[in-house]
C-alpha cells in the first residue's frame, strides 16, 4: 500500500506543479486554490499516508487499508476537478458546491480511516 500512495503522491505532485508552472507562465493565478489543494491533499497527504504504511502499518493490505486508499483517491479527484471547474469559471458555485462538499467529506472519511488503522495496529502490538 505504501508504494501505491507514494506513486499517487508523485502523480499529484507532477499535476500540481504543472498547474503552478502554467499559472506562473500565463500570469493568471486564478487556479491558486486548486493548485494548493492538489499539492496538499494530493501530494503531501498521499505521501504521508505512504510513509505511515511503510513505517508503522507494516505496509498493510487489509480490507480497511484498501478502502481507505480508494476513498482518498476518489475524494481527492472530486475536490480537484470541482475546484478546477469552479475557479476556471466553468461552473457556478451553486452547482458545484454540493459535489465539493461530498468530495471533502470523502477525504475526511479517508483520514479518519487512517487513524482507525493506526489504532488497530497499536492494539495488535
C-alpha positions as CSV (number, residue, x, y, z in Angstrom):
1,X,0.0,0.0,0.0
2,X,2.9,2.3,0.7
3,X,4.0,2.2,-3.0
4,X,0.5,3.0,-4.2
5,X,0.3,6.0,-2.0
6,X,3.8,7.3,-2.9
7,X,3.1,6.8,-6.7
8,X,-0.2,8.6,-6.4
9,X,1.6,11.4,-4.4
10,X,4.2,11.9,-7.2
11,X,1.4,11.9,-9.8
12,X,-0.5,14.6,-7.9
13,X,2.8,16.5,-7.4
14,X,3.5,16.5,-11.1
15,X,-0.1,17.6,-11.9
16,X,0.0,20.4,-9.2
17,X,3.4,21.7,-10.4
18,X,2.3,21.7,-14.0
19,X,-0.7,23.8,-13.0
20,X,1.6,26.1,-10.9
21,X,4.0,26.5,-13.9
22,X,1.1,27.3,-16.2
23,X,-0.2,29.9,-13.7
24,X,3.3,31.5,-13.5
25,X,3.8,31.5,-17.3
26,X,0.4,32.9,-18.0
27,X,0.4,35.3,-15.1
28,X,-3.1,34.1,-14.4
29,X,-3.3,32.8,-10.8
30,X,-7.0,32.0,-10.9
31,X,-6.4,28.4,-10.1
32,X,-4.3,29.0,-7.0
33,X,-6.8,27.3,-4.7
34,X,-6.9,24.3,-7.0
35,X,-3.1,24.2,-7.1
36,X,-2.9,24.3,-3.3
37,X,-5.4,21.5,-2.8
38,X,-3.6,19.3,-5.4
39,X,-0.3,19.8,-3.6
40,X,-1.6,19.4,-0.1
41,X,-4.3,16.8,-0.3
42,X,-2.8,15.0,-3.3
43,X,0.9,15.2,-2.9
44,X,1.6,15.8,0.8
45,X,-1.2,13.8,2.4
46,X,-0.8,10.9,0.0
47,X,3.0,10.9,0.7
48,X,2.4,10.9,4.4
49,X,-0.1,8.0,4.1
50,X,2.6,6.1,2.1
51,X,5.1,6.8,4.9
52,X,2.6,5.7,7.5
53,X,2.1,2.4,5.8
54,X,5.8,1.8,5.3
55,X,6.9,2.8,8.8
56,X,4.1,2.0,11.2
57,X,1.4,-0.1,9.5
58,X,3.8,-2.7,8.1
59,X,2.6,-1.9,4.5
60,X,-0.9,-3.2,5.4
61,X,-3.0,-4.5,2.6
62,X,-6.0,-5.1,4.8
63,X,-9.5,-4.5,3.6
64,X,-9.6,-1.3,5.6
65,X,-6.4,-0.1,4.1
66,X,-7.6,-0.7,0.5
67,X,-10.9,1.1,1.3
68,X,-9.0,4.0,2.8
69,X,-6.7,4.2,-0.3
70,X,-9.6,4.3,-2.8
71,X,-11.7,6.7,-0.7
72,X,-8.8,9.1,-0.5
73,X,-8.2,8.9,-4.3
74,X,-11.9,9.3,-5.2
75,X,-12.4,12.2,-2.8
76,X,-9.3,13.9,-3.9
77,X,-10.2,13.8,-7.6
78,X,-13.7,15.1,-6.9
79,X,-12.2,18.0,-5.0
80,X,-9.6,18.8,-7.6
81,X,-11.9,18.6,-10.6
82,X,-14.6,20.6,-8.7
83,X,-12.2,23.3,-7.7
84,X,-10.8,23.5,-11.3
85,X,-14.3,23.9,-12.7
86,X,-15.2,26.5,-10.1
87,X,-12.1,28.6,-10.2
88,X,-11.9,28.3,-14.0
89,X,-15.4,29.7,-14.0
90,X,-16.7,26.8,-16.0
91,X,-19.5,26.1,-13.4
92,X,-21.3,28.1,-10.8
93,X,-20.7,27.7,-7.1
94,X,-24.3,26.8,-6.5
95,X,-24.0,23.9,-8.9
96,X,-20.6,22.6,-7.8
97,X,-20.8,23.3,-4.0
98,X,-22.7,20.0,-3.1
99,X,-20.2,18.0,-5.2
100,X,-17.2,19.7,-3.5
101,X,-18.8,19.1,-0.1
102,X,-19.2,15.4,-0.9
103,X,-15.6,15.1,-2.1
104,X,-14.4,16.9,1.0
105,X,-16.4,14.5,3.2
106,X,-14.9,11.5,1.4
107,X,-11.4,12.8,2.0
108,X,-12.3,13.4,5.7
109,X,-13.6,9.8,6.0
110,X,-10.3,8.7,4.5
111,X,-8.2,10.4,7.2
112,X,-10.5,9.0,9.9
113,X,-9.9,5.5,8.5
114,X,-6.2,6.1,8.6
115,X,-6.5,6.9,12.3
116,X,-8.5,3.8,12.8
117,X,-5.8,1.8,11.1
118,X,-3.2,3.2,13.5
119,X,-5.4,2.5,16.5
120,X,-5.9,-1.1,15.3
121,X,-2.2,-1.6,14.7
122,X,-1.3,-0.2,18.1
123,X,-3.6,-2.7,19.8
124,X,-2.1,-5.6,17.8
125,X,1.3,-4.8,19.1
